Amino acid sequence: MLLYLLYPLHTEYSALNVFKYITFRTFGASITAVLFSMMIGPAFIRLLQKMQMGQVIRTDGPQSHLSKKGTPTMGGGLILISIAFSTLLWSDLANRSVWICLLTTLATGVVGFIDDYLKVVRKNPKGLSGKKKLLGQGIISFFAAYAIYKFGEPATLAFPFFKGWSIELGMFYIPFAMFVIIGASNAVNLTDGLDGLAVGPTITTSVTFLILAYCAGNIKIAEYLQIPHIVGSGELSIFLGSVAASCLGFLWFNTYPAQVFMGDVGALALGAALGIVAVITKNEILLALCGGIFVMEALSVMAQVASFKLTGKRVFKMAPIHHHFELKGWAEPKVIVRFWIISVLLALATLSTLKLR
């Protein structure tokens, strides 16, 4: 919005010329998002408390979590409002990739909201059934993938570490893109089990993909690094800056001991945001590397379920794996910070692939 309001005046006021630069608007969106979320956070939390949006705690989980019962949840709504506000304020609204990412994120947030609403307000401990949740995610991801395919993006899977290596997916592109978006959405949701645990890796992954999106959108940088050049993807830096900064502002209230929980409305949406960006920028494989914490959490659940059904035995004391470490005696802050450290290392490893080709 500011691009259209202020940049046309740069002929009279030369200082306004900075609005044409993606880097400047990315910093502007990031600062706006973190300040906005921190400013309205207290009022948002009070609203959740007034509406009695208290978290439901599993009785079969770690006993230390029982004290968290009643803590306001659905705080992910704060993140989504902040993302939408700062993205619309600072991005180029003519860029369709921005709209695809923003609408996919918000629509998936609606699915998460319904799940949270059923759990908290309707007192249904199971919330939205797995099939219905997957159906909602499937419909949203299908339209997102179809939009990307229709607008002429290459239907390919690019491989990091190799120069110019890619596979033409053809008719399998849309289901593959759907798999990435849905998988990322659910993986982040599974990670959201401790105070700030999912937010930390989301920030590091968003910042990493901010850099990747900017590089892919700049033809000179893309050619130099020998990565796929995606027209218009540089503008996604603003969206990703908003995501990272909104999460950072939310972390102010979500850090241990949490004043508010993200809920499915935030976790499902943030995962979908990372997934759709990975698809647009052709970095699906790098998402698995950079978001390794999310992958590990999802695989731990899959392994636990498969092992119990096949052998009647559990691989972990409890899944997802962060609960396993809690039950082994690790304090909650120790689990959180160590997972954050691993996430930072994975982000650095991901960025290193830009030169290892």
Steps between C-alpha positions, in 0.01 A plus 500: 500500500778744594673417171204644307440791735853628549723381216318705230606810696872418467534745211423782742648347814808299408513329841187305407696320230598241765150349476588335170761284674389162631767507771369826646139381497601167655661681793197727523258207502706316762518798734128566452407138570702460819385834645139443398484155658668618820274804528167323454616179671390590854153608383470186286590277796250680724233444234578127492481488879168684499366252245634215718714356221700282739729219383388140549788289635548128431482305827726229356780745425783627720364590844680835490258611229193471720578842650454652155131417492294809432781698335345697212538327164424596140773762529598412146229741397729779618774371270268481199362850553852637526616312189204621295531861618872540435495304172216706355660821623847447352478254209425547132130411487526426128725202573290185475750285695447721804125455474528123455719473812292735711163346408633145546630593845180670612272229356696226679473711814121476467527119507711528814252745653214255453705227666587726795141623528364147526756411767479812713146633456305186415710294748566232239844364598558354153413821319466478124535140387818407319314428176318833501818690587684326218211572263517871581876507457467302178252743344711802592827346382340384175391852406839638603689240296267541202545878508879463496480250214252708300709816520787329323748410772726208395346167607836372616675372810842662538785327680744693718875419484475439123521755219186507291366168626120482497222255427201590286197393703232570242158381616646401838596858584170596663477194732869543586447866588197405708707241687765762585246756624292254704808325635661824613173618657454186707869473591503847655177418680655187654800705614280749684497322834729704724524873574662662196623170356334537159550875480880486517553268200228686311700822540828344387334324205315818395817709508687234303230486234488879496859491375426215256194678361693824449781317322256311276320821409814686397610375157865601544534334839310192382729463198812548713386241756361276226161462664157516329396858426136549601356826372339702778613272783716775647182667621442197725786632713251753635247229581765285669636796691148558629469132599832495687441833673140416595626179659772696680241738643280208601799332667507790746180357646549135409845446649524279810287525707251587228229763548324374188517199271502506121236235443425330170388831353863610505694175465312365197514838328871558557584155369292565189679833453839330500376225270352731237811718493718192455285391205507840329877546540577137402661426836285208615801282583670783687184543708553146630857593594435844647183384674670188628350549846152482350596193297642329809184569699276364224714189445502428874119487500494281190758262646315482831168417337648250254701323772204472736267366231753247369671385820293636787811684624585869498822644361487807726369559850254738337459663159561757361865465592521817715280323757739203493783723621275653766416157636872418502544782749593798285352828622264663252724805437794267427302311235383824342839675484683191375245455223546868412878452479454205265266712289761775466763247394262356240431850368871564457540164325215593266656833406832329437340306215487821298874461438526121510386440145 
